[in-house]
Structure formats: structure tokens, C-alpha cells
Amino acid sequence: MKSAAVRFVPGAVVLALLCGCVQPVREDLGPVRIDLVASEDGALHFEVSGFAAARVDEASLRESFRVYTIFDKRSAGEELPAIAGSYVFGEGVLRFRPRFPLAAGLGYSARLYSSSGRFEETRFDIPRKELERGTIVAAVYPSVDVLPENLLKFYIHFSAPMSVGMAYENTRLLDSNGKVVKYPFLELDEELWDPRGRRLTIFIDPGRIKQGVLPNKVVGPVFKEGESYTLEISDHWKDAAGARLRSSFRKSFRVSGADRQSPLPAAWKLSAPAAESREPLKLAFAAPLDHALLHRLLWVENAAGERVEGEVRVEAGERGWSLRPDTSWRPGEYRLMIFSTLEDLAGNGIDKPFEVDVFEQVRERVESKTVSRAFTIRPRQR
């Protein structure tokens, strides 16, 4: 094993090892060099130079090179799974880009494996900086202050990338008396972050939402109609640079009755814009819909089936949606396109109410179909 701190080299992108990292490994690996490299955007990735392998598909590359997080310098680094990321091989260089930013103050074990399963290891330390507590909770969705008893999830948005693996110890739910609600969340081994590490999805335990299943019968639902609650996010949560949040965050809300009805696109109020203008097309919903899905699962097509490009906005309280086109609207027929997986706050989809079997594994791919709603933009009267 080689151990090395990481340092920035002025004028260079390579974060070189402080000790010799060009080592003649075994015959089946050849002489290699492992570096930690800063991309133009500042993100760190690993490069293995001199790498040779018979197969360079991603599964084989994943078997050949893995990176582990070292929380304790005395540990072997295998207490947790290898960190996730993407592999690219070209011109004798294997590049591994972690899915989430490497955290300052932690160590990383980079391991190159032979066909026999033995490995050469180099450890990198990501140095701590003088940390400024500048990251905040930028928003929490749903943003409304009255939520259904069978609420499915929260989205927590941060102003900068966050550390992974700290969500459930720093997020809690309090009742109206300030008492901690026990086991409200579905605590997943791999937290649900967006690719930038700035938006976290936290699910309410679906076993306590669905009627008739054991957790709901024994423990009861997380929320009770008519009661008030507070979602509390601790300032001990650290961002990707290792700095604590600038301040704690609290979102208080009241609980209404359970919502078990699917959203009805035909009931949405659609306000068509004027022709030859860049006015926004506007939708108004009868009840709030899922904030993140509204950005991805609605769009507009013209009569030729071409997508109308423009700026999408989700209106306050997630009760509205608008599209301002990049170019002026032309008179003609249009269709509002909606994926059936669009949901309301309780997870009720367009095509069916929320339903989940807590004893069945989540499928990797959820089938989705589209529904549409036609509208016309009429020529201006001359």
C-alpha cells in the first residue's frame, strides 16, 4: 500500500502523489500511475495511466479499479461499498469520475485489481480548508403549509453540493409538542441525490402510508389529519467541502385529510397565449403537484410533433406551470404532453392512485405513457 496526501500544483491540473506513484505492478497489470485530477469545473476524478486490460466494458473496468472512502485511517476501507461513478477508457488511461464530489477531510483508497483478485492500493487524503459556513437550505418542497396526511416525499434543495451519507442523522420530524416522530422516513442505503449533489429526495415510509399493510396497522401513519408538524434540518449537516450548514432550517405545516385521487389534466385551467408573442402558456392546477416532476414530465408540441423549446417555471405553491417559448408562438394547433408518471403530493399518478407493495423490490425502470390535451393559438385579429 502506498499512502499519499494530495496537493494542488500551481499551473497544473494533476494532483500528484507526494511519494512515488509510478510502480511496476504485477505482470497482468503492468506499470501504472494513479493520479487524482481536477477537471476544469474543479471536480476531482481518478486517472490510471499505463492501464492495460483485455476487456474495457464498464463492468470489467469496475472489477479492475475501485475507490473506497476511508473514515478511519486505521480501517481497511471496505466497511462500505465502493463509491459509485462512471468509467471511461481511452489511449491507455482509465478515468473514474465519482458520482458525487469527494469530501474534504476524508481519505480515499484507490485500488487496482489483478485478474487473481489481488490489488495494489494508493490512499489519497483530501485536505481540509479553512471552512466557511456558507451553504444553506435553499428551499424545501412541497412549499405549501398544508400537506395531505399521506404525503409521499420531501425535496430538500441546498445552495451548494452536500456530503453524502448524513441525511437521516440530520433530518427529523417534530410533532406540535416538539417531540420527535419516530421512524418517519424510508431510510435508503444510497441516498437519493440529483447529479449535482444539491437536491435530496426523502420519502415518507410508504409502509405507513398504504392502508392495510403491517407498518400502518402496528405503528400507524406518520401524519394525522388536523395536527401540525415541523421538518427540522440540522446545521451539523456538512456540505461537500466539509463545512457545516450556515444555519438550521425548519419548515412547519398542518396536515389535511388523505388524498387518494389521481390528478385530472382535463380539469386544469389552460390559458393559451396570444399568437406572435412570447407570452407564457399557463396552467393552473386544482391542487399542488410534485415540484421536481413538473419540471420534467410536461412539455408542448406543435402540430408537426416538434417540441416547443422555452423556459419552464413552476408557480408558487406548485399549483401552476408555465412555458415561455424561445421564439414567438405561431398560430395553429398544439398539444400539452404529460407523462402519466406525473404525481401529486401523495404520489397519485395521472393514470392511477398511489400504490406500492412494500414487500416487492423497486423496479429499475418504471413504465410510463403519455396523455395529451389539445389547444389552439388563433391568429391575431387585424
NORMO-V963821 format. One record per backbone hydrogen bond with DSSP energy under -1.0 kcal/mol. CO is the residue of the C=O (numbers start at 1). NH is the residue of the N-H. Records with the same first field share a line. If there is no record, write none. Layout:
BEGIN
CO->NH, NH
END
This chain:
BEGIN
2->123
9->12
13->38
14->16
15->36
23->25, 32
26->29, 30
32->23
33->49
35->47
36->15
37->45
39->42
43->39
45->37
46->96
47->35
48->94
49->33
57->61
58->62
59->63
60->64
61->65
64->113
66->111
67->83
68->109
70->107
72->75
84->99
86->97
88->95
90->93
92->50, 51
93->90
94->48
95->88
96->46
97->86
103->106
106->126
107->70
108->124
109->68
110->122
111->66
112->120
114->117
118->114
120->112
121->2
122->110
123->4
124->108
125->6
126->105
129->131
132->134
135->246
136->159
139->157
141->155
145->254
147->256
148->151
152->204
154->202
155->141
156->200
157->138, 139
161->240
170->234
172->232
173->181
174->230
175->178
179->175
184->205
185->187
186->188
191->193
192->201
194->197
197->162
198->158
199->194
200->156
202->154
203->186
205->208
206->209, 210
207->216
213->217
214->218
215->219, 220
224->227
227->255
229->253
230->174
231->251
232->172
233->249
234->237
237->245
238->163
239->242
240->104
243->239
249->233
251->231
253->229
254->147
255->226
264->267
265->268
269->284
271->282
277->329
281->323
282->271
283->321
284->269
290->294
293->297
297->339
299->337
300->308
301->335
302->305
306->302
309->326
311->324
313->322
315->318
316->319
318->289
319->285
320->315
321->283
322->313
323->281
324->311
329->276
332->377
334->375
335->301
336->373
337->299
338->371
339->342
340->350
343->290
344->347
345->152
348->344
352->349
357->360
369->340
371->338
373->336
375->334
377->332
END
